[in-house]
């Protein structure tokens, strides 16, 4: 169940994120960049690429930035459910 929610949030975040034109090497939208940006925003504590926070997130529109705040918060919630399930606290 947790994995399904995780993949759903990852898919929505991938769809929402549109990198700035200069963020990619040849100016084209790279699908894997979008996936890793979304994954980086959703994973609590783990930071995959510092540029995601310093450059890319600062250039997002207000609505997209707000979505990633929600996605980050839900990432913490999902991680806590995952840890509770693995430790046997949740059944």
N, CA, C and O atoms as a GROMACS GRO file, in nm:
protein
  364
    1UNK      N    1   0.082  -0.119   0.000
    1UNK     CA    2   0.000   0.000   0.000
    1UNK      C    3   0.087   0.127   0.000
    1UNK      O    4   0.063   0.221  -0.075
    2UNK      N    5   0.189   0.126   0.086
    2UNK     CA    6   0.278   0.240   0.094
    2UNK      C    7   0.353   0.261  -0.038
    2UNK      O    8   0.372   0.374  -0.082
    3UNK      N    9   0.395   0.151  -0.098
    3UNK     CA   10   0.466   0.159  -0.226
    3UNK      C   11   0.377   0.220  -0.334
    3UNK      O   12   0.425   0.297  -0.418
    4UNK      N   13   0.250   0.186  -0.334
    4UNK     CA   14   0.157   0.243  -0.431
    4UNK      C   15   0.144   0.394  -0.416
    4UNK      O   16   0.146   0.467  -0.515
    5UNK      N   17   0.131   0.441  -0.292
    5UNK     CA   18   0.123   0.585  -0.268
    5UNK      C   19   0.253   0.654  -0.307
    5UNK      O   20   0.252   0.764  -0.364
    6UNK      N   21   0.364   0.589  -0.277
    6UNK     CA   22   0.495   0.645  -0.312
    6UNK      C   23   0.507   0.663  -0.463
    6UNK      O   24   0.549   0.769  -0.510
    7UNK      N   25   0.469   0.559  -0.538
    7UNK     CA   26   0.477   0.567  -0.685
    7UNK      C   27   0.380   0.670  -0.741
    7UNK      O   28   0.412   0.739  -0.838
    8UNK      N   29   0.262   0.682  -0.682
    8UNK     CA   30   0.166   0.783  -0.726
    8UNK      C   31   0.222   0.923  -0.706
    8UNK      O   32   0.215   1.006  -0.797
    9UNK      N   33   0.277   0.951  -0.589
    9UNK     CA   34   0.336   1.083  -0.563
    9UNK      C   35   0.456   1.109  -0.653
    9UNK      O   36   0.475   1.221  -0.700
   10UNK      N   37   0.536   1.007  -0.678
   10UNK     CA   38   0.650   1.022  -0.767
   10UNK      C   39   0.603   1.056  -0.909
   10UNK      O   40   0.662   1.141  -0.975
   11UNK      N   41   0.498   0.990  -0.954
   11UNK     CA   42   0.444   1.017  -1.087
   11UNK      C   43   0.388   1.158  -1.100
   11UNK      O   44   0.410   1.225  -1.200
   12UNK      N   45   0.314   1.202  -0.998
   12UNK     CA   46   0.258   1.338  -1.001
   12UNK      C   47   0.370   1.441  -0.999
   12UNK      O   48   0.366   1.538  -1.074
   13UNK      N   49   0.470   1.419  -0.913
   13UNK     CA   50   0.583   1.512  -0.906
   13UNK      C   51   0.661   1.518  -1.036
   13UNK      O   52   0.708   1.624  -1.075
   14UNK      N   53   0.674   1.404  -1.102
   14UNK     CA   54   0.743   1.400  -1.232
   14UNK      C   55   0.664   1.479  -1.335
   14UNK      O   56   0.723   1.548  -1.419
   15UNK      N   57   0.534   1.469  -1.330
   15UNK     CA   58   0.449   1.543  -1.424
   15UNK      C   59   0.452   1.694  -1.396
   15UNK      O   60   0.455   1.774  -1.488
   16UNK      N   61   0.452   1.730  -1.268
   16UNK     CA   62   0.446   1.872  -1.228
   16UNK      C   63   0.576   1.945  -1.259
   16UNK      O   64   0.574   2.061  -1.300
   17UNK      N   65   0.690   1.878  -1.240
   17UNK     CA   66   0.819   1.945  -1.256
   17UNK      C   67   0.854   1.963  -1.402
   17UNK      O   68   0.856   1.867  -1.479
   18UNK      N   69   0.880   2.084  -1.440
   18UNK     CA   70   0.929   2.118  -1.574
   18UNK      C   71   1.057   2.198  -1.552
   18UNK      O   72   1.052   2.311  -1.503
   19UNK      N   73   1.174   2.139  -1.587
   19UNK     CA   74   1.299   2.209  -1.558
   19UNK      C   75   1.317   2.335  -1.641
   19UNK      O   76   1.265   2.345  -1.752
   20UNK      N   77   1.390   2.432  -1.587
   20UNK     CA   78   1.423   2.549  -1.666
   20UNK      C   79   1.503   2.509  -1.790
   20UNK      O   80   1.577   2.410  -1.784
   21UNK      N   81   1.491   2.581  -1.900
   21UNK     CA   82   1.559   2.541  -2.024
   21UNK      C   83   1.710   2.525  -2.010
   21UNK      O   84   1.769   2.440  -2.077
   22UNK      N   85   1.773   2.603  -1.928
   22UNK     CA   86   1.918   2.597  -1.914
   22UNK      C   87   1.962   2.488  -1.818
   22UNK      O   88   2.082   2.464  -1.803
   23UNK      N   89   1.866   2.420  -1.752
   23UNK     CA   90   1.901   2.319  -1.654
   23UNK      C   91   1.950   2.190  -1.719
   23UNK      O   92   2.022   2.113  -1.655
   24UNK      N   93   1.913   2.167  -1.842
   24UNK     CA   94   1.957   2.046  -1.909
   24UNK      C   95   2.070   2.079  -2.005
   24UNK      O   96   2.090   2.195  -2.040
   25UNK      N   97   2.143   1.979  -2.045
   25UNK     CA   98   2.263   2.001  -2.126
   25UNK      C   99   2.232   2.056  -2.264
   25UNK      O  100   2.302   2.146  -2.313
   26UNK      N  101   2.129   2.005  -2.327
   26UNK     CA  102   2.100   2.050  -2.463
   26UNK      C  103   1.970   2.130  -2.473
   26UNK      O  104   1.922   2.155  -2.583
   27UNK      N  105   1.914   2.170  -2.359
   27UNK     CA  106   1.792   2.250  -2.359
   27UNK      C  107   1.666   2.168  -2.373
   27UNK      O  108   1.557   2.224  -2.373
   28UNK      N  109   1.678   2.036  -2.384
   28UNK     CA  110   1.561   1.951  -2.397
   28UNK      C  111   1.520   1.899  -2.260
   28UNK      O  112   1.602   1.883  -2.170
   29UNK      N  113   1.392   1.873  -2.247
   29UNK     CA  114   1.337   1.819  -2.124
   29UNK      C  115   1.380   1.672  -2.112
   29UNK      O  116   1.351   1.592  -2.201
   30UNK      N  117   1.447   1.639  -2.006
   30UNK     CA  118   1.492   1.503  -1.984
   30UNK      C  119   1.402   1.437  -1.879
   30UNK      O  120   1.392   1.483  -1.766
   31UNK      N  121   1.338   1.328  -1.920
   31UNK     CA  122   1.243   1.261  -1.833
   31UNK      C  123   1.308   1.208  -1.705
   31UNK      O  124   1.249   1.217  -1.597
   32UNK      N  125   1.429   1.153  -1.715
   32UNK     CA  126   1.497   1.102  -1.596
   32UNK      C  127   1.531   1.214  -1.498
   32UNK      O  128   1.528   1.193  -1.377
   33UNK      N  129   1.564   1.333  -1.549
   33UNK     CA  130   1.589   1.447  -1.462
   33UNK      C  131   1.465   1.481  -1.382
   33UNK      O  132   1.472   1.514  -1.263
   34UNK      N  133   1.350   1.474  -1.448
   34UNK     CA  134   1.224   1.503  -1.380
   34UNK      C  135   1.194   1.400  -1.272
   34UNK      O  136   1.146   1.434  -1.164
   35UNK      N  137   1.222   1.272  -1.301
   35UNK     CA  138   1.198   1.166  -1.203
   35UNK      C  139   1.289   1.185  -1.082
   35UNK      O  140   1.243   1.178  -0.968
   36UNK      N  141   1.419   1.210  -1.106
   36UNK     CA  142   1.512   1.224  -0.994
   36UNK      C  143   1.485   1.350  -0.912
   36UNK      O  144   1.505   1.350  -0.791
   37UNK      N  145   1.441   1.458  -0.977
   37UNK     CA  146   1.405   1.578  -0.902
   37UNK      C  147   1.287   1.547  -0.810
   37UNK      O  148   1.289   1.582  -0.692
   38UNK      N  149   1.185   1.482  -0.864
   38UNK     CA  150   1.068   1.447  -0.785
   38UNK      C  151   1.105   1.352  -0.671
   38UNK      O  152   1.058   1.368  -0.559
   39UNK      N  153   1.189   1.255  -0.700
   39UNK     CA  154   1.234   1.160  -0.598
   39UNK      C  155   1.313   1.232  -0.489
   39UNK      O  156   1.296   1.202  -0.370
   40UNK      N  157   1.397   1.324  -0.526
   40UNK     CA  158   1.477   1.400  -0.430
   40UNK      C  159   1.388   1.487  -0.341
   40UNK      O  160   1.417   1.502  -0.222
   41UNK      N  161   1.283   1.542  -0.397
   41UNK     CA  162   1.193   1.624  -0.317
   41UNK      C  163   1.111   1.539  -0.219
   41UNK      O  164   1.070   1.587  -0.114
   42UNK      N  165   1.088   1.413  -0.254
   42UNK     CA  166   1.002   1.329  -0.173
   42UNK      C  167   1.078   1.251  -0.065
   42UNK      O  168   1.019   1.218   0.038
   43UNK      N  169   1.204   1.221  -0.086
   43UNK     CA  170   1.278   1.141   0.010
   43UNK      C  171   1.319   1.225   0.131
   43UNK      O  172   1.388   1.325   0.116
   44UNK      N  173   1.276   1.184   0.249
   44UNK     CA  174   1.318   1.258   0.367
   44UNK      C  175   1.464   1.229   0.400
   44UNK      O  176   1.512   1.117   0.383
   45UNK      N  177   1.532   1.328   0.446
   45UNK     CA  178   1.668   1.323   0.495
   45UNK      C  179   1.772   1.303   0.383
   45UNK      O  180   1.875   1.370   0.384
   46UNK      N  181   1.747   1.215   0.287
   46UNK     CA  182   1.842   1.186   0.180
   46UNK      C  183   1.837   1.297   0.075
   46UNK      O  184   1.730   1.334   0.028
   47UNK      N  185   1.952   1.349   0.040
   47UNK     CA  186   1.961   1.452  -0.064
   47UNK      C  187   2.042   1.394  -0.180
   47UNK      O  188   2.161   1.369  -0.166
   48UNK      N  189   1.977   1.374  -0.294
   48UNK     CA  190   2.043   1.313  -0.409
   48UNK      C  191   2.133   1.410  -0.484
   48UNK      O  192   2.240   1.372  -0.531
   49UNK      N  193   2.089   1.536  -0.496
   49UNK     CA  194   2.165   1.635  -0.572
   49UNK      C  195   2.141   1.773  -0.512
   49UNK      O  196   2.026   1.818  -0.505
   50UNK      N  197   2.246   1.839  -0.469
   50UNK     CA  198   2.233   1.970  -0.405
   50UNK      C  199   2.174   2.074  -0.500
   50UNK      O  200   2.107   2.168  -0.456
   51UNK      N  201   2.199   2.059  -0.630
   51UNK     CA  202   2.145   2.154  -0.728
   51UNK      C  203   1.993   2.157  -0.728
   51UNK      O  204   1.932   2.260  -0.758
   52UNK      N  205   1.931   2.045  -0.694
   52UNK     CA  206   1.785   2.042  -0.690
   52UNK      C  207   1.731   2.146  -0.594
   52UNK      O  208   1.625   2.205  -0.618
   53UNK      N  209   1.801   2.169  -0.487
   53UNK     CA  210   1.754   2.263  -0.386
   53UNK      C  211   1.803   2.405  -0.413
   53UNK      O  212   1.729   2.501  -0.393
   54UNK      N  213   1.926   2.418  -0.459
   54UNK     CA  214   1.984   2.550  -0.478
   54UNK      C  215   1.939   2.619  -0.606
   54UNK      O  216   1.911   2.738  -0.604
   55UNK      N  217   1.930   2.546  -0.715
   55UNK     CA  218   1.901   2.607  -0.844
   55UNK      C  219   1.759   2.580  -0.892
   55UNK      O  220   1.684   2.674  -0.921
   56UNK      N  221   1.722   2.455  -0.899
   56UNK     CA  222   1.597   2.417  -0.964
   56UNK      C  223   1.474   2.458  -0.883
   56UNK      O  224   1.381   2.519  -0.937
   57UNK      N  225   1.473   2.426  -0.754
   57UNK     CA  226   1.356   2.454  -0.673
   57UNK      C  227   1.331   2.605  -0.661
   57UNK      O  228   1.216   2.648  -0.651
   58UNK      N  229   1.437   2.683  -0.661
   58UNK     CA  230   1.422   2.828  -0.649
   58UNK      C  231   1.358   2.890  -0.773
   58UNK      O  232   1.299   2.998  -0.765
   59UNK      N  233   1.368   2.822  -0.888
   59UNK     CA  234   1.314   2.876  -1.012
   59UNK      C  235   1.172   2.829  -1.043
   59UNK      O  236   1.114   2.869  -1.144
   60UNK      N  237   1.115   2.745  -0.957
   60UNK     CA  238   0.980   2.695  -0.982
   60UNK      C  239   0.876   2.803  -0.954
   60UNK      O  240   0.898   2.893  -0.873
   61UNK      N  241   0.764   2.793  -1.022
   61UNK     CA  242   0.655   2.886  -0.994
   61UNK      C  243   0.599   2.856  -0.855
   61UNK      O  244   0.626   2.751  -0.797
   62UNK      N  245   0.521   2.948  -0.804
   62UNK     CA  246   0.468   2.934  -0.668
   62UNK      C  247   0.382   2.808  -0.652
   62UNK      O  248   0.394   2.737  -0.552
   63UNK      N  249   0.297   2.781  -0.748
   63UNK     CA  250   0.211   2.664  -0.740
   63UNK      C  251   0.289   2.534  -0.742
   63UNK      O  252   0.260   2.443  -0.665
   64UNK      N  253   0.388   2.526  -0.829
   64UNK     CA  254   0.472   2.406  -0.835
   64UNK      C  255   0.555   2.391  -0.708
   64UNK      O  256   0.572   2.280  -0.657
   65UNK      N  257   0.607   2.500  -0.658
   65UNK     CA  258   0.686   2.496  -0.535
   65UNK      C  259   0.598   2.447  -0.419
   65UNK      O  260   0.643   2.368  -0.336
   66UNK      N  261   0.474   2.496  -0.413
   66UNK     CA  262   0.382   2.451  -0.309
   66UNK      C  263   0.354   2.302  -0.320
   66UNK      O  264   0.344   2.233  -0.218
   67UNK      N  265   0.340   2.251  -0.443
   67UNK     CA  266   0.320   2.107  -0.460
   67UNK      C  267   0.437   2.029  -0.402
   67UNK      O  268   0.416   1.928  -0.335
   68UNK      N  269   0.559   2.075  -0.425
   68UNK     CA  270   0.674   2.001  -0.376
   68UNK      C  271   0.687   2.011  -0.224
   68UNK      O  272   0.744   1.921  -0.162
   69UNK      N  273   0.634   2.117  -0.162
   69UNK     CA  274   0.628   2.121  -0.015
   69UNK      C  275   0.533   2.012   0.034
   69UNK      O  276   0.563   1.942   0.131
   70UNK      N  277   0.419   1.998  -0.032
   70UNK     CA  278   0.323   1.894   0.004
   70UNK      C  279   0.386   1.757  -0.019
   70UNK      O  280   0.373   1.667   0.064
   71UNK      N  281   0.453   1.740  -0.132
   71UNK     CA  282   0.516   1.612  -0.164
   71UNK      C  283   0.622   1.576  -0.061
   71UNK      O  284   0.633   1.460  -0.021
   72UNK      N  285   0.700   1.672  -0.018
   72UNK     CA  286   0.802   1.647   0.084
   72UNK      C  287   0.739   1.604   0.215
   72UNK      O  288   0.786   1.511   0.280
   73UNK      N  289   0.632   1.672   0.254
   73UNK     CA  290   0.562   1.638   0.377
   73UNK      C  291   0.504   1.497   0.370
   73UNK      O  292   0.516   1.419   0.464
   74UNK      N  293   0.442   1.464   0.257
   74UNK     CA  294   0.387   1.330   0.239
   74UNK      C  295   0.498   1.224   0.232
   74UNK      O  296   0.476   1.110   0.271
   75UNK      N  297   0.614   1.262   0.184
   75UNK     CA  298   0.729   1.171   0.186
   75UNK      C  299   0.768   1.134   0.328
   75UNK      O  300   0.801   1.018   0.356
   76UNK      N  301   0.766   1.232   0.418
   76UNK     CA  302   0.793   1.203   0.559
   76UNK      C  303   0.687   1.110   0.617
   76UNK      O  304   0.720   1.018   0.692
   77UNK      N  305   0.562   1.134   0.585
   77UNK     CA  306   0.453   1.050   0.635
   77UNK      C  307   0.469   0.907   0.584
   77UNK      O  308   0.458   0.812   0.662
   78UNK      N  309   0.495   0.891   0.455
   78UNK     CA  310   0.513   0.757   0.399
   78UNK      C  311   0.634   0.686   0.458
   78UNK      O  312   0.630   0.566   0.483
   79UNK      N  313   0.742   0.760   0.480
   79UNK     CA  314   0.861   0.699   0.540
   79UNK      C  315   0.832   0.652   0.682
   79UNK      O  316   0.881   0.547   0.723
   80UNK      N  317   0.753   0.728   0.757
   80UNK     CA  318   0.721   0.686   0.893
   80UNK      C  319   0.632   0.562   0.891
   80UNK      O  320   0.649   0.473   0.976
   81UNK      N  321   0.538   0.552   0.796
   81UNK     CA  322   0.456   0.432   0.784
   81UNK      C  323   0.543   0.312   0.745
   81UNK      O  324   0.524   0.201   0.796
   82UNK      N  325   0.635   0.333   0.656
   82UNK     CA  326   0.724   0.225   0.614
   82UNK      C  327   0.808   0.176   0.731
   82UNK      O  328   0.820   0.055   0.751
   83UNK      N  329   0.865   0.267   0.808
   83UNK     CA  330   0.945   0.228   0.923
   83UNK      C  331   0.860   0.158   1.028
   83UNK      O  332   0.904   0.060   1.088
   84UNK      N  333   0.738   0.206   1.050
   84UNK     CA  334   0.649   0.140   1.147
   84UNK      C  335   0.613   0.000   1.100
   84UNK      O  336   0.607  -0.093   1.180
   85UNK      N  337   0.589  -0.016   0.972
   85UNK     CA  338   0.558  -0.149   0.919
   85UNK      C  339   0.675  -0.244   0.928
   85UNK      O  340   0.657  -0.362   0.961
   86UNK      N  341   0.794  -0.196   0.898
   86UNK     CA  342   0.913  -0.282   0.904
   86UNK      C  343   0.949  -0.320   1.047
   86UNK      O  344   1.003  -0.428   1.071
   87UNK      N  345   0.921  -0.231   1.141
   87UNK     CA  346   0.955  -0.260   1.279
   87UNK      C  347   0.848  -0.344   1.350
   87UNK      O  348   0.870  -0.390   1.462
   88UNK      N  349   0.735  -0.363   1.286
   88UNK     CA  350   0.628  -0.444   1.345
   88UNK      C  351   0.530  -0.365   1.429
   88UNK      O  352   0.443  -0.424   1.493
   89UNK      N  353   0.542  -0.233   1.432
   89UNK     CA  354   0.449  -0.151   1.509
   89UNK      C  355   0.312  -0.140   1.442
   89UNK      O  356   0.210  -0.125   1.510
   90UNK      N  357   0.310  -0.147   1.312
   90UNK     CA  358   0.184  -0.137   1.238
   90UNK      C  359   0.156  -0.274   1.173
   90UNK      O  360   0.247  -0.341   1.124
   91UNK      N  361   0.031  -0.312   1.174
   91UNK     CA  362  -0.005  -0.440   1.112
   91UNK      C  363  -0.107  -0.418   1.006
   91UNK      O  364  -0.151  -0.514   0.943
   0.00000   0.00000   0.00000
